[in-house]
């Protein structure tokens, strides 16, 4: 089991091993989908004028990601449609089959192993103690980690009542700072309609009833999605501060160290006694240096060994070879 109070801060890179498009690939997929009318639902979620403006702005945008594009956009209609496009594009990638392989993929000589499985085995303990000492703050919209933990929990401890599994997962703090792709069936939100993992997403328009249901679902989910520049409060800021203040260890995984994101995490909270480490996989030298300067503002320990504390390596390798959970 995890021995010390640990907070994992998850960035977009944590979803790469499970097939989710991020950064440029997500931006490009949204653009080609809208331009080529590959998703009939999206075509009906905005007027032709908004669709044309969205296509034109996105085509010539120099930003690397759809989030950065929307962050610098002032047209509220385009921002609104962009959120719907994010939901409609990411939701079909939530597939159970992507989550339960040990070896996921290779990229530029690096192997992406299943870090969810490794985390599970570090948490491995009795059913009663399963949730102890772990909290998760994620900047991702997908719900793959909580679905993995829920599914693994049911198979590890079979024969319990459904309510017991639900309560156990509810007891693990998982905060999606910028919202998520709907509530999962076991999450107790009576006023919110749940969206199952592996949702059967028909965007062909062949089933009119299903098309209507999907449109309403995407509209509702998109209202919960936030982007960096918006003045809306992040999810549960007071709870986040408490988690970070009490944590003995804070590990950044697949995180880009955007200054705004870090400020929203820590606020005016200064730490000196927690262990702060993480991955800086495939980041440029200038991006690493900038991240280092920012992190020093939030952590006042006197000795920093950047190569050791923030190695340029995959999440699995970091968890397996660089830290002890």
C-alpha positions as CSV (number, residue, x, y, z in Angstrom):
1,X,0.0,0.0,0.0
2,X,1.0,3.6,-0.3
3,X,2.7,4.5,3.0
4,X,2.7,8.3,2.9
5,X,0.1,10.9,2.0
6,X,0.7,11.3,-1.7
7,X,-0.9,13.7,-4.3
8,X,-0.5,12.9,-8.0
9,X,-1.0,15.9,-10.3
10,X,-1.8,14.6,-13.7
11,X,-1.3,16.4,-17.0
12,X,-2.2,15.5,-20.6
13,X,0.8,13.2,-21.0
14,X,-0.8,10.6,-18.6
15,X,-3.5,9.8,-21.1
16,X,-1.2,9.2,-24.0
17,X,-0.6,5.5,-23.3
18,X,-4.3,4.9,-23.4
19,X,-4.9,6.1,-26.9
20,X,-6.2,9.6,-26.2
21,X,-5.1,12.4,-28.6
22,X,-3.5,15.4,-27.0
23,X,-1.9,18.6,-28.1
24,X,-1.5,19.0,-31.9
25,X,-3.1,15.6,-32.7
26,X,-6.3,16.6,-30.9
27,X,-6.4,20.0,-32.5
28,X,-5.8,18.4,-36.0
29,X,-8.5,15.8,-35.4
30,X,-11.0,18.4,-34.4
31,X,-10.2,20.5,-37.5
32,X,-10.4,17.7,-40.0
33,X,-13.6,16.4,-38.4
34,X,-15.4,19.7,-38.6
35,X,-14.0,20.6,-42.1
36,X,-15.0,17.2,-43.6
37,X,-18.3,16.9,-41.6
38,X,-17.2,13.6,-40.2
39,X,-19.3,14.1,-37.1
40,X,-22.9,15.0,-37.9
41,X,-23.6,15.9,-34.3
42,X,-21.0,18.7,-34.3
43,X,-22.6,20.1,-37.5
44,X,-25.8,20.5,-35.6
45,X,-24.3,22.0,-32.5
46,X,-23.6,25.4,-34.1
47,X,-24.9,27.6,-36.8
48,X,-23.1,27.6,-40.2
49,X,-21.7,31.0,-39.5
50,X,-20.1,29.8,-36.2
51,X,-18.8,26.7,-37.9
52,X,-17.2,28.7,-40.7
53,X,-15.6,31.1,-38.2
54,X,-14.3,28.3,-36.1
55,X,-12.8,26.5,-39.1
56,X,-11.2,29.7,-40.4
57,X,-9.7,30.7,-37.0
58,X,-8.5,27.2,-36.2
59,X,-6.9,26.7,-39.6
60,X,-4.6,29.7,-39.2
61,X,-4.0,29.4,-35.5
62,X,-0.3,29.0,-34.6
63,X,-1.2,27.4,-31.2
64,X,-0.1,23.8,-30.6
65,X,-3.3,22.6,-28.9
66,X,-7.0,23.2,-29.0
67,X,-6.9,24.4,-25.4
68,X,-4.3,27.0,-26.2
69,X,-6.4,28.1,-29.2
70,X,-9.5,28.5,-27.1
71,X,-7.5,30.2,-24.4
72,X,-6.6,33.1,-26.7
73,X,-10.0,33.2,-28.4
74,X,-12.4,36.1,-27.6
75,X,-15.5,35.0,-29.5
76,X,-17.7,33.3,-27.0
77,X,-19.6,31.3,-29.7
78,X,-16.3,29.8,-30.9
79,X,-15.3,29.0,-27.3
80,X,-18.6,27.3,-26.7
81,X,-18.4,25.3,-29.9
82,X,-14.8,24.4,-29.2
83,X,-15.7,22.8,-25.9
84,X,-18.4,20.8,-27.6
85,X,-15.8,19.7,-30.2
86,X,-13.5,18.6,-27.4
87,X,-16.2,16.5,-25.8
88,X,-17.4,14.9,-29.1
89,X,-13.9,14.1,-30.1
90,X,-12.6,12.6,-26.8
91,X,-15.6,10.7,-25.7
92,X,-15.2,7.9,-28.3
93,X,-11.6,7.3,-27.1
94,X,-12.9,6.1,-23.7
95,X,-12.5,2.4,-24.5
96,X,-12.0,-0.3,-21.9
97,X,-9.9,-2.3,-24.3
98,X,-7.2,0.4,-24.2
99,X,-6.7,0.2,-20.4
100,X,-5.9,-3.4,-19.5
101,X,-2.9,-4.3,-21.6
102,X,0.5,-4.2,-20.0
103,X,2.5,-3.0,-23.0
104,X,0.8,-0.1,-24.6
105,X,2.9,1.4,-27.4
106,X,6.3,2.7,-28.5
107,X,7.3,6.2,-29.5
108,X,10.7,7.4,-30.6
109,X,12.4,4.4,-28.9
110,X,10.5,4.9,-25.6
111,X,8.1,2.2,-24.3
112,X,4.8,3.3,-22.8
113,X,3.9,0.6,-20.2
114,X,0.6,0.6,-18.4
115,X,1.3,2.9,-15.5
116,X,-2.3,2.5,-14.2
117,X,-1.5,-1.2,-13.6
118,X,1.7,-0.3,-11.8
119,X,-0.1,2.3,-9.6
120,X,-2.8,-0.3,-8.8
121,X,-0.1,-2.8,-7.6
122,X,1.4,-0.1,-5.4
123,X,-2.0,0.5,-3.8
124,X,-2.6,-3.2,-3.4
125,X,-3.9,-3.9,0.1
126,X,-7.1,-4.9,1.8
127,X,-10.4,-3.7,0.6
128,X,-10.8,-1.5,3.8
129,X,-7.5,0.2,3.3
130,X,-7.6,0.5,-0.5
131,X,-8.1,4.3,-0.7
132,X,-5.6,5.4,2.0
133,X,-2.9,8.0,1.4
134,X,-3.7,8.7,-2.3
135,X,-5.3,11.8,-3.8
136,X,-5.4,12.7,-7.5
137,X,-5.6,16.2,-9.1
138,X,-6.0,16.0,-12.8
139,X,-6.1,18.5,-15.6
140,X,-7.5,15.9,-18.0
141,X,-11.1,15.6,-19.1
142,X,-11.1,11.8,-19.6
143,X,-12.1,9.4,-16.8
144,X,-9.9,6.5,-17.7
145,X,-8.0,6.3,-14.3
146,X,-11.1,6.2,-12.1
147,X,-12.7,3.6,-14.5
148,X,-9.6,1.5,-14.3
149,X,-9.5,1.6,-10.5
150,X,-13.2,0.8,-10.2
151,X,-13.0,-2.1,-12.6
152,X,-9.8,-3.5,-11.0
153,X,-11.3,-3.2,-7.6
154,X,-14.4,-5.2,-8.5
155,X,-12.3,-8.0,-10.0
156,X,-9.8,-8.0,-7.1
157,X,-12.5,-8.2,-4.5
158,X,-15.5,-10.0,-6.1
159,X,-18.8,-10.7,-4.3
160,X,-19.3,-7.4,-2.6
161,X,-22.4,-5.3,-3.0
162,X,-22.4,-2.6,-5.7
163,X,-22.8,0.1,-3.2
164,X,-19.6,-1.0,-1.4
165,X,-17.6,-0.6,-4.6
166,X,-19.2,2.8,-5.3
167,X,-18.5,4.0,-1.7
168,X,-14.9,2.8,-1.9
169,X,-14.2,4.7,-5.2
170,X,-16.0,7.8,-3.9
171,X,-13.6,7.8,-0.9
172,X,-10.6,8.4,-3.2
173,X,-10.3,12.1,-3.9
174,X,-10.1,12.6,-7.7
175,X,-10.5,16.3,-8.7
176,X,-10.8,17.2,-12.4
177,X,-9.7,20.9,-12.3
178,X,-11.2,21.8,-15.6
179,X,-14.1,19.4,-15.7
180,X,-14.6,16.0,-17.2
181,X,-16.6,14.0,-19.7
182,X,-19.6,13.5,-17.5
183,X,-20.2,11.6,-14.3
184,X,-19.6,7.9,-14.2
185,X,-22.5,5.6,-13.0
186,X,-21.2,5.1,-9.5
187,X,-20.6,8.8,-8.9
188,X,-23.4,10.1,-6.7
189,X,-24.7,13.2,-8.5
190,X,-28.4,13.0,-8.5
191,X,-28.9,16.2,-10.5
192,X,-26.5,15.1,-13.2
193,X,-27.2,12.4,-15.8
194,X,-24.3,9.9,-15.9
195,X,-22.3,8.9,-18.9
196,X,-21.0,5.4,-18.9
197,X,-17.4,4.5,-19.9
198,X,-17.4,2.7,-23.3
199,X,-20.4,4.9,-24.2
200,X,-21.9,3.8,-27.5
201,X,-21.3,6.9,-29.5
202,X,-23.2,7.0,-32.8
203,X,-22.4,10.1,-34.8
204,X,-23.7,8.9,-38.2
205,X,-27.2,10.2,-37.8
206,X,-28.7,6.9,-38.8
207,X,-30.5,6.6,-35.4
208,X,-32.4,9.9,-35.0
209,X,-33.3,9.2,-31.4
210,X,-29.6,8.4,-30.5
211,X,-28.5,11.4,-32.4
212,X,-30.7,13.6,-30.3
213,X,-29.6,12.0,-27.1
214,X,-25.9,12.5,-28.0
215,X,-26.5,16.2,-28.9
216,X,-28.1,16.9,-25.5
217,X,-25.4,14.9,-23.7
218,X,-22.5,16.8,-25.5
219,X,-24.2,20.1,-24.7
220,X,-24.6,19.3,-21.1
221,X,-21.0,18.0,-20.6
222,X,-19.5,20.9,-22.5
223,X,-21.1,23.3,-19.9
224,X,-18.8,21.7,-17.3
225,X,-15.7,22.0,-19.4
226,X,-13.4,25.0,-18.5
227,X,-10.3,26.4,-20.3
228,X,-7.3,28.2,-18.8
229,X,-8.2,31.8,-19.4
230,X,-11.7,31.7,-18.1
231,X,-12.3,33.5,-14.8
232,X,-14.5,30.7,-13.5
233,X,-13.1,29.1,-10.4
234,X,-11.4,25.8,-10.7
235,X,-13.1,22.7,-9.1
236,X,-12.8,22.5,-5.3
237,X,-9.9,25.1,-4.8
238,X,-10.2,24.9,-0.9
239,X,-9.9,21.1,-1.0
240,X,-7.0,21.3,-3.4
241,X,-5.1,23.6,-1.0
242,X,-5.7,21.2,1.9
243,X,-4.5,18.2,-0.1
244,X,-1.3,20.0,-1.1
245,X,-0.7,21.4,2.3
246,X,-1.0,18.0,4.0
247,X,0.8,16.0,1.3
248,X,4.1,14.4,2.2
249,X,4.8,13.8,-1.5
250,X,3.6,15.7,-4.6
251,X,4.3,14.0,-7.9
252,X,3.7,15.7,-11.3
253,X,3.1,13.2,-14.0
254,X,2.8,14.1,-17.7
255,X,2.4,17.7,-16.7
256,X,3.4,20.7,-18.9
257,X,4.0,23.1,-15.9
258,X,1.9,26.0,-17.4
259,X,2.4,28.9,-15.0
260,X,-1.4,29.6,-14.8
261,X,-2.1,26.0,-13.9
262,X,0.6,26.0,-11.2
263,X,-0.8,29.2,-9.7
264,X,-4.3,27.9,-9.7
265,X,-3.0,24.8,-7.9
266,X,-0.9,26.4,-5.2
267,X,-2.3,29.9,-5.0
268,X,-0.2,31.6,-2.2
269,X,0.5,28.2,-0.6
270,X,4.3,27.8,0.1
271,X,5.7,24.4,0.9
272,X,9.0,23.4,2.5
273,X,8.6,19.9,3.9
274,X,7.0,18.0,1.1
275,X,8.8,16.0,-1.6
276,X,8.0,17.5,-5.0
277,X,9.1,15.5,-8.0
278,X,7.8,14.6,-11.5
279,X,8.4,13.9,-15.2
280,X,9.6,16.3,-17.8
281,X,9.5,13.9,-20.7
282,X,10.3,15.3,-24.1
283,X,10.2,18.9,-22.9
284,X,12.5,21.5,-24.5
285,X,15.4,22.9,-22.5
286,X,13.8,26.3,-22.3
287,X,10.5,24.8,-21.1
288,X,12.4,22.8,-18.4
289,X,14.2,25.9,-17.2
290,X,11.0,27.9,-17.1
291,X,9.3,25.1,-15.1
292,X,12.2,25.0,-12.7
293,X,12.0,28.7,-12.0
294,X,8.3,28.5,-11.3
295,X,8.5,25.4,-9.1
296,X,11.1,27.2,-6.9
297,X,8.5,29.8,-6.1
298,X,6.3,27.1,-4.6
299,X,8.8,24.9,-2.9
300,X,11.6,26.4,-0.7
301,X,13.9,23.4,-0.2
302,X,17.5,24.4,-0.3
303,X,18.9,21.6,-2.5
304,X,17.5,20.8,-6.0
305,X,18.7,18.0,-8.2
306,X,16.6,18.6,-11.3
307,X,17.8,15.6,-13.3
308,X,17.0,13.3,-10.4
309,X,13.8,15.0,-9.2
310,X,12.4,15.8,-12.7
311,X,13.9,13.3,-15.1
312,X,13.2,13.3,-18.9
313,X,11.5,9.9,-18.9
314,X,8.1,8.2,-19.3
315,X,5.6,8.1,-16.4
316,X,6.0,4.3,-16.0
317,X,9.8,4.6,-15.9
318,X,9.5,7.4,-13.3
319,X,7.3,5.4,-11.1
320,X,9.2,2.2,-11.5
321,X,12.8,3.5,-11.4
322,X,12.9,6.9,-9.8
323,X,10.5,6.9,-6.8
324,X,9.0,4.6,-4.2
325,X,5.3,4.9,-3.6
